[in-house]
């Protein structure tokens, strides 16, 4: 490290007499210490409605209620697919515009 960089580092941190290397925290940071469940390949956010939906007990539902649930879920799948197609088309349009 050059003498100018050391002087600037000391001036920035206000640690006269210490080298810049001594200013760095050498304690190892714990990153990604939470393990995932083996049956859950993708971690979801806490309070994720899709996760709550998948864990919902279906035993108390009647046949009519299950059919209504399937209809609602099918409508949501179609809505999500339409949004996905719009996003893909938008991305393709943007890529085409900026490749010129």
C-alpha positions, 0 to 999 in steps of 0.5 A, a space after each residue: 500500500 502506498 504511503 498516501 493511501 495509508 495516510 488517507 485510511 488513517 485520516 478517514 478512520 481516525 486511528 492514528 498509529 494503526 495500519 489499515 489492515 488492523 482496522 478490518 474486522 477479522 471475525 468470520 461472519 455467519 452467512 446462510 446458517 439456516 438449513 432448508 428442509 429436504 422436502 422444501 427445495 425453494 425457501 419461501 418468505 415468512 407468511 407466504 400465502 402460497 405456502 399457507 395454501 399448500 399446508 391447508 388441511 383439505 379434509 374438512 371441505 365438502 365436494 362442492 367446496 373442493 370444486 370451488 377451490 379448484 375453480 379459484 385456483 385454476 383462475 389464479 393459475 390462468 391469471 399468473 400465466 397471463 402475467 408471465 406471458 406479458 412479462 416475457 413479451 415485455 422483456 423480448 421487446 426491451 431486448 429487441 429495442 436495445 440490441 439495435 
